[in-house]
Amino acid sequence: MSRQSNRLHQGGLIDRTREISFTFDGRALTAHPGDTLSSALLANGIHLTGRSFKYHRPRGIYTAGAEEPNALVTLGNGGRTAPNTPATMVEVYEGLEAHSQNRWPSLKFDLLAVNSLLKPFFPAGFYYKTFMWPRSFWYRLYEPMIRRAAGLGTLANESDPDHYEKAHAQCDVLIVGAGPAGLMAAREAAHSGTSVLLADDHSFPGGHLTGEAIEIDGQPCAPWAAGISDELKDMENVRLIQRTTVYGRYDGMTFGAVERVGDHLVPDSATPRQRSWTIHAKQLINATGAIERPLVFTGNDRPGVMLAGAARVYVNRFGVLPGRNVVVFTNNDDAYRTARDLSQAGATVTLVDSRAEEKVSARGILPEHVEVHFGQCISKVKGRSHVHRAMLAPSGTELDCDLVCVSGGWTPSLHLLSHVGHRPIWDEARTCFLMKEPGNDARAAGGAAATFDLNEVLSEGAKAGRAAAKSCGHGSPGNSKLPKAENLPAYALEPLWRVPGSVSRADAAFVDLQNDVTVADLELAQREGFGHAEHAKRYTTLGMATDQGKLANMNALGILAELQGCPIAETGTTTFRPLTAPVAFGAIAGQTRGKAFRPVRHSAMHHWHEIHNAVFTHAGLWMRPYYYPRKGEDFAAAVKREVLSVRSSVGMVDVSTLGKIELKGPDAGVFLDRLYINSFSRMRVNRARYGVMLREDGMVFDDGTVSRLGPDHYFITVTTANASAVMQHMEFCHQVHWPQLDVQFCTVSEAWAAMAVAGPNSRDVLARTVKGLKLDNDTFPFMAVGEGTIAGAPARIFRISFSGELAYEVYTPAGFGAGVWEAIMEAGKPDGITSYGTEAMTVMRTEKGHVAGPELDGRTTAADLGLGQMMSTRKDFIGRWMTDRSGLAGKDRLQLVGLKPVRVDETFHMGAHLVNDQGVTGVDVSQGHITTSVYSPTCGHFIGLALLRSGRARSGEQLYAVSPLHDESVTVEVVNPVFTDPNGEKMRG
Amino acid sequence: MRIPCPWCGDRPLSEFTYGGDASKKRPKHPEKASAEAWLDYVYLRDNPAGKHTEYWHHSGGCRAWLKVTRDTRSHEISKAVLARPQSDGARS
């Protein structure tokens, strides 16, 4: 194991009494509890962590936070692989396994670094311009090649063994960020009695105070922050969630957040890895702080170049000295504290300040021996895999170094304030974009409001907390005493978007580190007319990587403004959209994956179907038996046997999936009269009738049966697919159109198991098992309804036929479903009863010319389907009045017909179009299309239903059924859609 | 987005189903209504940038149809009432 050579002997918020082991690219290393992967790597002297996206340049750790563009690693292995994870946000645990990305064969020697040498040939827009021709090469050659060459981590191909969960939270005030502003806001809001949710993306509260050497109220700032958070944790109206990134704000003050519950723990099966939160709040306080800007000069991407604030965090929070010979390059006073803290930790520090000496007030905080170069910039750094020299301009001085800390100022994090459409506005005085009008339900405090003086931050946070509480109706308990922080130098920033004039190679001065976009790329975009911020972004891909330009955007806007010679306010900004940070698919999916992806509905008889070898098919959420193959049978053979058994003897099918709605009330019949095209209010009790519902525009909506169980009591069945839509429609009609009707109804789809017993012997079979109901044709004729018992279970029996055979539908409370089904199967044994699936059911309904889903396609009227004569002319019903439109009454409508092949051995496909002339196809010559096609064992050949132009008048015509998809053209004859028992003698017998 | 259901209080969008423009009323005397009146009721819809009255069904809740006033620009909901007229109760 290697020694932690860069670990300081003291300081930092780490547990030095314990050591933990982890690996990076297979190398065994040690860390202390409290370390992040980036601090642990730096402690072990490792800066180089990956290769860049496009040019495969060596890259190192650049930040200490979520905005990290370079140090993206792949964690774990197998199904636990998590690519593109910022090393800065990974807490090290015992056994953690991390790998660098985008390098082959190894991090130190990467073959595709040749891209870097070819860089002059890879300018912005290169791919669009170069790989245009020939077109087919794009898919076969260019795209796969580019995909291999460019990129970051690789996804796992295995399923993730961990679990994720979803949670909801509600609060009055949501505070994002537990830095000084967020903590003060939470304390003030909480003391006024309002409910507070404080979400923070680090492992413990304090924000940047966890990495600073500043005193507040006479104590170091990190323990001070811990004290405030302890106070908050004791309050019942406060919920503090750590390791939580609020990634998006949505309409109605809804927020999305992800909590990394188990990412910092050794993986186990009990702890969810991450938890996805949906948060509902009344007020938002955006205390997300600010992100430091890089400085743009040649070689600014070399490992060993790091943000100044980050270097300070590594020293103060982690007790790690990331370099011993340090150059700090800044355009503001803030980085002087980096120079001071690194110097005090033992580094030799030189400071390079782009400002003139008279503008600087922070010189006094530095030890005397720290050399400062005023009015100078770093124009270039040298060192391929690690920086070793910095060249200054205009002086030409060269400085040896092993760490370059840069600070170009601070950019407020406005993401959550912008997500619902508010636009940030450029503030010239503070040199940043600010959200000046965030709406009445949001406010910013601290760095996010470009407030950088710590005492002002504390008071602004407190004020925001009071104001938010007041907006939620909670008065202030009176101003509590504000803490007092030590006075720090003013910020005094002087903009420096790129090192002026002295950038020796614009193609090696990086603006967007993650997407490898350089100053030269922006210059090209400007030259080619893509200078607007939104255009430049798309042209160069700047800001489109996983960090979404958190570091890059501000410098890019500044450079574009300089190139155009206009103020930044005129270059425009890009739009912030959720998500602010990458979120794992697992967290978004939560528990809804695999078998839990969506609910599955099983009928009460499902187990029987399973043990009788049913092949299942999905019908919405339902699993339905498709067919029941016996030994040696394929699909066609099984379906043929099932159909012939029903037609010759008896069979039974599970129809529990039908939607079932029960209605009661004096106006139930009238209500149904208004929903269906035919009438039910005068139907006799204990009778059933087929019914059709239209939409208000006259098109068929659904069909099914309506039964009258008592004077004020009806029971309807609707199609499986439309069960919930019909219920919703009925509720709309009752609540909105006819609230005066005295009727109540509810869905009972789940309450009843249902089965259809069909075939010439069905009466005999049922007569053997039904008690308390006579089934002879005179007592219980076609469309009769009655009640009896089967195997002791109550049953409603309906003499309804979908197959065209003598048939009964048997309904029993779902709990008795399996028992009743088995009793009927047992009773049917002497007749060779067979269970049949949905395919045999479809074959038989087609043979009988019954319409179903494929014919009720939302474009057919009752008349089109041959059901026009059912339509009452003596009442109002939904859809009646639009049916009279001339267009719907035209003779050239597509009408339902039957089809058969002229040569009985030929087949045709559903979806085939019907044309008059062989070989002539196209939309303009289509006469209609085939909606259903099945092999009919009863007829001995294929049969079909079709919607054919003026179809009913064309019986006997020969047409061609063409399906270019199947390379098929078949001569078919138009016939009556009822292929079997056209007079209904079997079902009435 | 949350919708304040008069029965259930503030509930998340996922519990509701959209039902379209609520400013249109089915003709009271359908047999006398002109073709134009039906055309207007069934097909013609405004698409305002601003306040819009629309039906929402609390399908994952109390099953009430609501009339909701929503600003189409901000999704701010200024009003949500039951679609069923409140004076009824008895048969008319």
Interface residues (C-beta under 8 A of the other chain):
Chain A: H168 Y250 D251 G252 T254 T278 H280 V420 G421 P666 D667 E696 D697 S724 Q728 E731 F732 Q735 V736 H737 P739 Q740 L741 D742 D876 R880 W881 M882 R885
Chain B: M1 R2 D10 P12 L13 T17 G19 R26 P27 P30 E31 A33 A35 W38 Y41 V42 Y43 Y55 H57 S59 R63 A64 W65 S74 H75 E76 I77 L82 A83 R84 P85 D88 R91 S92
